[in-house]
Amino acid sequence: MRGQAEPAGSSKTGFDFTTLTERERYKLMIGTIIPRPIALVTTVDEEGRINAAPFSFFNCLSADPPILALGVENNPDMSFKHTGHNIRMTEVFTVNIVSFAIAEAMHVCAAKYPQGVDELQQAGLTALPGVKVTSPYIAEAPAAFECRRHVTLELGRSRQIIMGEIVYAHYQPGVVDDRLHVDPARIDAIARLGGDFCSTIRDRFEMVTPKL
């Protein structure tokens, strides 16, 4: 084990991230920062061909403006993967929330298909036309956010952080009530853990913020 003893009085094991390999840092981070929501991102290329790929380096960052972020890794030769390329060329993408019902279909989309193969067709999912963007949304997803690229941060040559501004949202019937409260049971989202493991959000508890 690469861990090291911490100062006297601490029973924890420490890791100096400046001395670890990229793979070692990755294993510690994805095993610790859990659960991570999964975005099944749909894009189109310059010819209008659909691509779908899941990302667990994903979260919301701001409500004003409404911004979410994706961590998109490049290929080993540092060329863009399909999602990164398509967003760069079209400036739009759609984030589809992954429910337990479409978990296996999401997993099918994670395979490395050649350019031009429609992952949604391979997974048996239905693409519906976007309202404000050219990228489609997935009919079977409980919720989907149409996004325009807001800004891209280049982290070295290996990864981009793509921030998107949400311009339209789709929800399945019954997910949102008149007060705009979203029912987590109807979203029934899954989350990514370390390795090949995922989890559900079916065990929940409430914690009300203290009032001072």
DRENPA-3360 file (N, C-alpha, C; in nm, 2 decimals, always signed):
BEGIN
1 = MRGQAEPA = +0.08/-0.12/+0.00/+0.00/+0.00/+0.00/+0.09/+0.12/+0.00 ~ +0.05/+0.23/-0.08/+0.13/+0.35/-0.09/+0.10/+0.45/+0.02 ~ +0.02/+0.42/+0.11/-0.01/+0.51/+0.22/+0.10/+0.53/+0.31 ~ +0.09/+0.64/+0.39/+0.20/+0.67/+0.49/+0.13/+0.71/+0.62 ~ +0.20/+0.69/+0.73/+0.15/+0.73/+0.86/+0.15/+0.88/+0.87 ~ +0.04/+0.93/+0.93/+0.02/+1.07/+0.95/+0.09/+1.11/+1.09 ~ +0.09/+1.24/+1.12/+0.15/+1.29/+1.24/+0.10/+1.22/+1.37 ~ +0.18/+1.22/+1.47/+0.14/+1.15/+1.60/+0.00/+1.20/+1.65;
9 = GSSKTGFD = -0.08/+1.11/+1.69/-0.21/+1.14/+1.74/-0.32/+1.12/+1.64 ~ -0.28/+1.09/+1.51/-0.38/+1.06/+1.41/-0.37/+0.91/+1.37 ~ -0.49/+0.85/+1.36/-0.49/+0.71/+1.33/-0.51/+0.69/+1.18 ~ -0.52/+0.80/+1.10/-0.55/+0.79/+0.96/-0.43/+0.75/+0.88 ~ -0.45/+0.70/+0.76/-0.35/+0.68/+0.66/-0.35/+0.79/+0.55 ~ -0.23/+0.85/+0.53/-0.23/+0.96/+0.43/-0.17/+0.92/+0.30 ~ -0.20/+1.00/+0.19/-0.15/+0.98/+0.06/-0.11/+1.11/+0.00 ~ +0.02/+1.12/-0.04/+0.07/+1.24/-0.10/+0.04/+1.24/-0.25;
17 = FTTLTERE = -0.06/+1.31/-0.29/-0.11/+1.31/-0.43/-0.01/+1.35/-0.53 ~ +0.09/+1.43/-0.48/+0.20/+1.48/-0.57/+0.29/+1.37/-0.61 ~ +0.29/+1.25/-0.54/+0.38/+1.14/-0.57/+0.31/+1.02/-0.63 ~ +0.17/+1.03/-0.64/+0.10/+0.92/-0.70/+0.09/+0.93/-0.85 ~ +0.06/+0.81/-0.91/+0.04/+0.81/-1.06/-0.10/+0.86/-1.09 ~ -0.13/+0.89/-1.21/-0.27/+0.93/-1.25/-0.37/+0.82/-1.21 ~ -0.33/+0.70/-1.24/-0.42/+0.59/-1.21/-0.45/+0.57/-1.06 ~ -0.35/+0.59/-0.98/-0.36/+0.58/-0.83/-0.45/+0.69/-0.78;
25 = RYKLMIGT = -0.43/+0.81/-0.83/-0.51/+0.93/-0.79/-0.66/+0.90/-0.83 ~ -0.68/+0.85/-0.95/-0.81/+0.82/-1.00/-0.88/+0.72/-0.91 ~ -0.82/+0.61/-0.87/-0.88/+0.51/-0.79/-0.92/+0.56/-0.65 ~ -0.83/+0.64/-0.59/-0.87/+0.70/-0.46/-0.99/+0.80/-0.48 ~ -0.99/+0.88/-0.58/-1.09/+0.98/-0.60/-1.23/+0.92/-0.62 ~ -1.24/+0.82/-0.72/-1.37/+0.77/-0.75/-1.42/+0.67/-0.65 ~ -1.33/+0.62/-0.56/-1.37/+0.54/-0.45/-1.42/+0.61/-0.33 ~ -1.38/+0.74/-0.33/-1.41/+0.82/-0.21/-1.52/+0.93/-0.23;
33 = IIPRPIAL = -1.52/+0.99/-0.35/-1.62/+1.09/-0.38/-1.74/+1.02/-0.44 ~ -1.82/+0.98/-0.35/-1.94/+0.90/-0.38/-2.06/+0.94/-0.30 ~ -2.18/+0.92/-0.35/-2.21/+0.87/-0.49/-2.20/+0.99/-0.59 ~ -2.17/+0.96/-0.71/-2.17/+1.06/-0.82/-2.28/+1.04/-0.91 ~ -2.36/+1.15/-0.94/-2.47/+1.13/-1.04/-2.41/+1.10/-1.18 ~ -2.49/+1.04/-1.25/-2.45/+0.99/-1.39/-2.53/+1.07/-1.49 ~ -2.46/+1.14/-1.58/-2.52/+1.21/-1.69/-2.50/+1.12/-1.82 ~ -2.61/+1.08/-1.88/-2.61/+1.02/-2.01/-2.62/+1.13/-2.12;
41 = VTTVDEEG = -2.51/+1.17/-2.17/-2.50/+1.29/-2.26/-2.53/+1.25/-2.40 ~ -2.62/+1.32/-2.46/-2.65/+1.31/-2.61/-2.60/+1.43/-2.68 ~ -2.53/+1.40/-2.79/-2.48/+1.51/-2.88/-2.50/+1.46/-3.03 ~ -2.48/+1.55/-3.12/-2.48/+1.52/-3.26/-2.35/+1.58/-3.32 ~ -2.30/+1.51/-3.43/-2.18/+1.56/-3.50/-2.22/+1.65/-3.61 ~ -2.13/+1.69/-3.69/-2.16/+1.79/-3.80/-2.26/+1.74/-3.90 ~ -2.27/+1.61/-3.91/-2.36/+1.55/-4.01/-2.49/+1.51/-3.94 ~ -2.51/+1.55/-3.81/-2.64/+1.52/-3.75/-2.65/+1.38/-3.69;
49 = RINAAPFS = -2.54/+1.30/-3.69/-2.54/+1.17/-3.63/-2.53/+1.18/-3.48 ~ -2.62/+1.09/-3.41/-2.63/+1.10/-3.27/-2.53/+1.02/-3.20 ~ -2.48/+1.07/-3.09/-2.39/+1.00/-3.00/-2.44/+1.01/-2.86 ~ -2.43/+0.90/-2.78/-2.47/+0.90/-2.64/-2.36/+0.84/-2.56 ~ -2.32/+0.90/-2.45/-2.22/+0.85/-2.36/-2.24/+0.89/-2.22 ~ -2.22/+0.80/-2.12/-2.24/+0.83/-1.98/-2.11/+0.90/-1.91 ~ -2.14/+0.99/-1.82/-2.03/+1.06/-1.75/-2.07/+1.06/-1.60 ~ -1.98/+1.02/-1.51/-2.00/+1.03/-1.37/-1.92/+1.15/-1.31;
57 = FFNCLSAD = -1.83/+1.21/-1.39/-1.77/+1.33/-1.35/-1.86/+1.45/-1.39 ~ -1.97/+1.46/-1.31/-2.08/+1.55/-1.35/-2.15/+1.60/-1.23 ~ -2.19/+1.73/-1.24/-2.28/+1.79/-1.13/-2.32/+1.93/-1.17 ~ -2.42/+1.98/-1.09/-2.46/+2.12/-1.11/-2.37/+2.21/-1.03 ~ -2.35/+2.33/-1.09/-2.26/+2.43/-1.02/-2.33/+2.56/-0.98 ~ -2.44/+2.60/-1.06/-2.50/+2.73/-1.03/-2.64/+2.72/-1.08 ~ -2.73/+2.80/-1.01/-2.87/+2.82/-1.06/-2.89/+2.95/-1.13 ~ -2.80/+3.05/-1.11/-2.81/+3.18/-1.17/-2.67/+3.23/-1.21;
65 = PPILALGV = -2.63/+3.20/-1.34/-2.70/+3.13/-1.44/-2.71/+2.98/-1.41 ~ -2.80/+2.91/-1.48/-2.81/+2.76/-1.45/-2.70/+2.68/-1.53 ~ -2.60/+2.65/-1.45/-2.48/+2.59/-1.51/-2.46/+2.45/-1.45 ~ -2.43/+2.35/-1.54/-2.38/+2.22/-1.50/-2.25/+2.19/-1.57 ~ -2.18/+2.10/-1.52/-2.04/+2.07/-1.56/-2.02/+1.92/-1.59 ~ -1.94/+1.89/-1.70/-1.90/+1.76/-1.73/-1.75/+1.75/-1.73 ~ -1.70/+1.65/-1.68/-1.55/+1.62/-1.69/-1.54/+1.52/-1.81 ~ -1.48/+1.57/-1.92/-1.47/+1.49/-2.04/-1.32/+1.45/-2.07;
73 = ENNPDMSF = -1.29/+1.32/-2.07/-1.16/+1.28/-2.09/-1.13/+1.26/-2.24 ~ -1.01/+1.29/-2.28/-0.97/+1.27/-2.42/-0.92/+1.13/-2.44 ~ -0.90/+1.09/-2.57/-0.85/+0.96/-2.60/-0.70/+0.96/-2.55 ~ -0.64/+0.83/-2.55/-0.50/+0.82/-2.50/-0.41/+0.90/-2.59 ~ -0.44/+0.92/-2.72/-0.35/+1.00/-2.80/-0.38/+1.15/-2.80 ~ -0.47/+1.19/-2.70/-0.51/+1.33/-2.67/-0.61/+1.38/-2.77 ~ -0.65/+1.30/-2.87/-0.76/+1.35/-2.96/-0.89/+1.35/-2.88 ~ -0.99/+1.42/-2.93/-1.12/+1.43/-2.86/-1.20/+1.30/-2.88;
81 = KHTGHNIR = -1.26/+1.26/-2.77/-1.36/+1.16/-2.79/-1.49/+1.22/-2.85 ~ -1.59/+1.13/-2.89/-1.70/+1.18/-2.97/-1.78/+1.29/-2.90 ~ -1.80/+1.28/-2.77/-1.88/+1.38/-2.70/-1.80/+1.51/-2.70 ~ -1.67/+1.51/-2.67/-1.59/+1.64/-2.67/-1.59/+1.70/-2.80 ~ -1.57/+1.62/-2.91/-1.56/+1.67/-3.04/-1.70/+1.73/-3.08 ~ -1.81/+1.66/-3.05/-1.94/+1.71/-3.10/-1.98/+1.84/-3.03 ~ -1.95/+1.85/-2.90/-1.98/+1.97/-2.83/-1.89/+2.09/-2.88 ~ -1.77/+2.06/-2.91/-1.68/+2.17/-2.97/-1.74/+2.22/-3.10;
89 = MTEVFTVN = -1.79/+2.12/-3.18/-1.83/+2.16/-3.32/-1.97/+2.22/-3.32 ~ -2.06/+2.18/-3.23/-2.20/+2.22/-3.23/-2.24/+2.32/-3.12 ~ -2.16/+2.32/-3.01/-2.18/+2.41/-2.90/-2.30/+2.37/-2.81 ~ -2.36/+2.25/-2.83/-2.47/+2.21/-2.76/-2.46/+2.06/-2.71 ~ -2.53/+2.03/-2.61/-2.54/+1.89/-2.56/-2.66/+1.88/-2.47 ~ -2.71/+1.76/-2.45/-2.82/+1.73/-2.36/-2.78/+1.63/-2.25 ~ -2.81/+1.66/-2.13/-2.78/+1.57/-2.02/-2.91/+1.50/-1.98 ~ -2.91/+1.37/-1.99/-3.02/+1.29/-1.95/-2.99/+1.22/-1.82;
97 = IVSFAIAE = -3.08/+1.23/-1.72/-3.06/+1.17/-1.59/-3.09/+1.02/-1.60 ~ -3.00/+0.94/-1.54/-3.01/+0.79/-1.56/-3.09/+0.74/-1.44 ~ -3.21/+0.68/-1.47/-3.29/+0.61/-1.36/-3.25/+0.47/-1.36 ~ -3.29/+0.40/-1.25/-3.27/+0.26/-1.24/-3.33/+0.18/-1.36 ~ -3.44/+0.23/-1.41/-3.51/+0.16/-1.52/-3.42/+0.16/-1.65 ~ -3.33/+0.26/-1.67/-3.25/+0.26/-1.79/-3.10/+0.24/-1.76 ~ -3.07/+0.19/-1.64/-2.93/+0.17/-1.60/-2.86/+0.07/-1.70 ~ -2.92/-0.04/-1.74/-2.86/-0.13/-1.83/-2.84/-0.07/-1.97;
105 = AMHVCAAK = -2.94/+0.01/-2.01/-2.92/+0.08/-2.14/-2.81/+0.18/-2.14 ~ -2.80/+0.25/-2.03/-2.69/+0.34/-2.01/-2.55/+0.27/-2.02 ~ -2.55/+0.15/-1.96/-2.42/+0.07/-1.97/-2.39/+0.03/-2.11 ~ -2.49/+0.00/-2.19/-2.46/-0.03/-2.33/-2.40/+0.09/-2.40 ~ -2.45/+0.21/-2.37/-2.39/+0.33/-2.43/-2.25/+0.36/-2.40 ~ -2.20/+0.29/-2.29/-2.06/+0.32/-2.24/-1.96/+0.25/-2.33 ~ -2.00/+0.15/-2.41/-1.91/+0.08/-2.50/-1.84/+0.17/-2.60 ~ -1.72/+0.14/-2.65/-1.65/+0.23/-2.74/-1.69/+0.19/-2.88;
113 = YPQGVDEL = -1.80/+0.25/-2.93/-1.85/+0.22/-3.07/-1.77/+0.32/-3.16 ~ -1.76/+0.27/-3.29/-1.70/+0.36/-3.39/-1.78/+0.49/-3.41 ~ -1.71/+0.59/-3.47/-1.78/+0.71/-3.50/-1.90/+0.68/-3.59 ~ -2.01/+0.74/-3.57/-2.13/+0.72/-3.65/-2.23/+0.62/-3.60 ~ -2.19/+0.53/-3.51/-2.28/+0.43/-3.46/-2.37/+0.50/-3.35 ~ -2.50/+0.48/-3.37/-2.60/+0.54/-3.28/-2.61/+0.46/-3.15 ~ -2.55/+0.50/-3.04/-2.56/+0.42/-2.92/-2.70/+0.41/-2.87 ~ -2.79/+0.50/-2.89/-2.92/+0.49/-2.84/-3.00/+0.38/-2.91;
121 = QQAGLTAL = -2.97/+0.36/-3.04/-3.03/+0.25/-3.11/-2.98/+0.12/-3.06 ~ -2.85/+0.11/-3.03/-2.79/-0.01/-2.97/-2.85/-0.04/-2.84 ~ -2.88/+0.06/-2.76/-2.93/+0.04/-2.62/-3.09/+0.03/-2.62 ~ -3.15/+0.05/-2.73/-3.30/+0.04/-2.73/-3.37/+0.16/-2.67 ~ -3.30/+0.27/-2.67/-3.35/+0.40/-2.62/-3.41/+0.49/-2.73 ~ -3.50/+0.58/-2.70/-3.57/+0.66/-2.80/-3.52/+0.80/-2.80 ~ -3.47/+0.85/-2.91/-3.42/+0.99/-2.93/-3.54/+1.07/-2.97 ~ -3.56/+1.18/-2.90/-3.66/+1.28/-2.94/-3.60/+1.41/-2.97;
129 = PGVKVTSP = -3.65/+1.49/-3.06/-3.58/+1.62/-3.10/-3.58/+1.72/-2.99 ~ -3.46/+1.78/-2.98/-3.45/+1.89/-2.88/-3.54/+2.01/-2.92 ~ -3.58/+2.09/-2.82/-3.66/+2.20/-2.84/-3.58/+2.33/-2.87 ~ -3.47/+2.35/-2.80/-3.38/+2.46/-2.83/-3.24/+2.43/-2.88 ~ -3.21/+2.30/-2.88/-3.08/+2.26/-2.93/-3.09/+2.15/-3.03 ~ -2.99/+2.12/-3.10/-2.99/+2.02/-3.21/-2.97/+1.88/-3.15 ~ -2.92/+1.87/-3.03/-2.90/+1.74/-2.97/-3.03/+1.69/-2.91 ~ -3.06/+1.56/-2.93/-3.18/+1.50/-2.88/-3.19/+1.47/-2.73;
137 = YIAEAPAA = -3.30/+1.45/-2.68/-3.32/+1.40/-2.55/-3.38/+1.26/-2.55 ~ -3.36/+1.19/-2.44/-3.40/+1.05/-2.44/-3.54/+1.04/-2.37 ~ -3.63/+0.98/-2.45/-3.77/+0.97/-2.40/-3.78/+0.89/-2.27 ~ -3.70/+0.79/-2.25/-3.71/+0.70/-2.13/-3.65/+0.76/-2.01 ~ -3.57/+0.87/-2.02/-3.50/+0.93/-1.91/-3.61/+1.00/-1.83 ~ -3.60/+1.00/-1.69/-3.70/+1.07/-1.61/-3.69/+1.23/-1.63 ~ -3.57/+1.27/-1.66/-3.55/+1.42/-1.68/-3.43/+1.44/-1.77 ~ -3.43/+1.55/-1.84/-3.32/+1.58/-1.93/-3.31/+1.74/-1.94;
145 = FECRRHVT = -3.18/+1.78/-1.95/-3.15/+1.92/-1.96/-3.08/+1.95/-2.10 ~ -3.15/+2.04/-2.18/-3.08/+2.09/-2.30/-2.98/+2.20/-2.26 ~ -2.86/+2.19/-2.31/-2.76/+2.28/-2.27/-2.69/+2.34/-2.39 ~ -2.65/+2.47/-2.37/-2.55/+2.53/-2.47/-2.42/+2.55/-2.39 ~ -2.31/+2.52/-2.47/-2.18/+2.53/-2.40/-2.16/+2.67/-2.35 ~ -2.12/+2.68/-2.22/-2.10/+2.81/-2.16/-1.95/+2.85/-2.17 ~ -1.86/+2.75/-2.12/-1.72/+2.77/-2.12/-1.66/+2.63/-2.11 ~ -1.54/+2.62/-2.17/-1.46/+2.50/-2.16/-1.33/+2.52/-2.09;
153 = LELGRSRQ = -1.29/+2.45/-1.99/-1.16/+2.46/-1.92/-1.08/+2.34/-1.97 ~ -0.96/+2.37/-2.02/-0.87/+2.27/-2.06/-0.78/+2.24/-1.94 ~ -0.78/+2.11/-1.89/-0.70/+2.07/-1.78/-0.58/+1.99/-1.84 ~ -0.47/+2.06/-1.87/-0.37/+1.99/-1.94/-0.41/+1.94/-2.08 ~ -0.36/+1.83/-2.12/-0.40/+1.78/-2.25/-0.50/+1.66/-2.24 ~ -0.52/+1.62/-2.12/-0.60/+1.49/-2.10/-0.75/+1.51/-2.08 ~ -0.79/+1.62/-2.03/-0.93/+1.63/-1.99/-0.98/+1.78/-2.00 ~ -1.11/+1.79/-2.03/-1.18/+1.92/-2.04/-1.29/+1.92/-1.93;
161 = IIMGEIVY = -1.31/+2.03/-1.87/-1.43/+2.06/-1.80/-1.52/+2.14/-1.88 ~ -1.63/+2.09/-1.93/-1.73/+2.16/-2.01/-1.84/+2.20/-1.93 ~ -1.86/+2.33/-1.92/-1.98/+2.39/-1.85/-2.09/+2.42/-1.95 ~ -2.21/+2.38/-1.92/-2.32/+2.41/-2.01/-2.43/+2.49/-1.94 ~ -2.49/+2.58/-2.01/-2.60/+2.66/-1.95/-2.73/+2.59/-1.99 ~ -2.81/+2.55/-1.89/-2.94/+2.49/-1.92/-3.04/+2.58/-1.98 ~ -3.09/+2.55/-2.10/-3.18/+2.64/-2.17/-3.32/+2.58/-2.18 ~ -3.34/+2.45/-2.15/-3.47/+2.38/-2.15/-3.46/+2.25/-2.07;
169 = AHYQPGVV = -3.57/+2.22/-2.00/-3.57/+2.09/-1.93/-3.69/+2.01/-1.96 ~ -3.68/+1.88/-1.97/-3.78/+1.78/-2.00/-3.80/+1.69/-1.87 ~ -3.93/+1.67/-1.83/-3.96/+1.58/-1.73/-4.07/+1.48/-1.77 ~ -4.06/+1.36/-1.72/-4.17/+1.27/-1.74/-4.29/+1.31/-1.66 ~ -4.41/+1.27/-1.70/-4.53/+1.31/-1.62/-4.52/+1.27/-1.48 ~ -4.56/+1.35/-1.39/-4.57/+1.32/-1.24/-4.44/+1.34/-1.17 ~ -4.33/+1.38/-1.24/-4.21/+1.40/-1.17/-4.20/+1.53/-1.09 ~ -4.26/+1.64/-1.15/-4.26/+1.77/-1.09/-4.40/+1.81/-1.06;
177 = DDRLHVDP = -4.42/+1.87/-0.94/-4.56/+1.91/-0.90/-4.57/+2.06/-0.93 ~ -4.69/+2.12/-0.89/-4.72/+2.26/-0.93/-4.63/+2.36/-0.85 ~ -4.56/+2.31/-0.75/-4.47/+2.40/-0.67/-4.33/+2.38/-0.72 ~ -4.31/+2.31/-0.83/-4.18/+2.28/-0.88/-4.09/+2.19/-0.79 ~ -4.16/+2.11/-0.71/-4.09/+2.01/-0.63/-4.07/+1.88/-0.71 ~ -3.95/+1.83/-0.72/-3.92/+1.71/-0.80/-3.92/+1.59/-0.70 ~ -4.00/+1.49/-0.74/-4.01/+1.37/-0.66/-3.89/+1.28/-0.69 ~ -3.81/+1.26/-0.58/-3.69/+1.18/-0.60/-3.72/+1.03/-0.63;
185 = ARIDAIAR = -3.84/+0.99/-0.58/-3.88/+0.85/-0.61/-3.91/+0.83/-0.76 ~ -3.96/+0.93/-0.82/-4.00/+0.92/-0.96/-3.87/+0.94/-1.05 ~ -3.78/+1.02/-1.00/-3.65/+1.03/-1.07/-3.58/+0.89/-1.06 ~ -3.58/+0.83/-0.94/-3.52/+0.70/-0.92/-3.38/+0.69/-0.98 ~ -3.30/+0.79/-0.96/-3.16/+0.80/-1.02/-3.07/+0.70/-0.96 ~ -2.97/+0.66/-1.04/-2.86/+0.58/-0.99/-2.74/+0.66/-0.98 ~ -2.64/+0.62/-0.91/-2.52/+0.69/-0.90/-2.40/+0.60/-0.91 ~ -2.28/+0.65/-0.95/-2.16/+0.57/-0.96/-2.08/+0.57/-0.84;
193 = LGGDFCST = -2.03/+0.45/-0.80/-1.93/+0.44/-0.69/-1.80/+0.41/-0.76 ~ -1.71/+0.35/-0.68/-1.58/+0.31/-0.74/-1.59/+0.18/-0.82 ~ -1.49/+0.16/-0.91/-1.49/+0.04/-0.99/-1.61/+0.03/-1.08 ~ -1.67/-0.09/-1.08/-1.79/-0.12/-1.16/-1.92/-0.10/-1.08 ~ -1.91/-0.05/-0.96/-2.03/-0.05/-0.87/-2.11/+0.08/-0.88 ~ -2.24/+0.06/-0.87/-2.34/+0.17/-0.87/-2.43/+0.16/-0.75 ~ -2.51/+0.26/-0.73/-2.60/+0.26/-0.62/-2.73/+0.33/-0.66 ~ -2.84/+0.31/-0.58/-2.96/+0.38/-0.60/-2.97/+0.49/-0.49;
201 = IRDRFEMV = -3.08/+0.57/-0.51/-3.11/+0.67/-0.40/-3.24/+0.63/-0.33 ~ -3.27/+0.50/-0.32/-3.39/+0.46/-0.26/-3.40/+0.46/-0.11 ~ -3.28/+0.47/-0.04/-3.28/+0.48/+0.10/-3.25/+0.63/+0.13 ~ -3.35/+0.70/+0.18/-3.34/+0.85/+0.20/-3.38/+0.88/+0.35 ~ -3.32/+1.00/+0.39/-3.36/+1.05/+0.52/-3.36/+1.20/+0.51 ~ -3.44/+1.27/+0.60/-3.45/+1.41/+0.59/-3.37/+1.48/+0.70 ~ -3.30/+1.59/+0.67/-3.23/+1.66/+0.77/-3.26/+1.81/+0.75 ~ -3.34/+1.87/+0.84/-3.38/+2.01/+0.83/-3.27/+2.10/+0.88;
209 = TPKL = -3.24/+2.20/+0.80/-3.13/+2.30/+0.84/-3.16/+2.36/+0.97 ~ -3.07/+2.36/+1.07/-3.10/+2.43/+1.20/-3.12/+2.58/+1.18 ~ -3.21/+2.63/+1.26/-3.24/+2.78/+1.26/-3.18/+2.84/+1.39 ~ -3.09/+2.93/+1.38/-3.03/+2.99/+1.49/-3.10/+3.11/+1.54;
% end
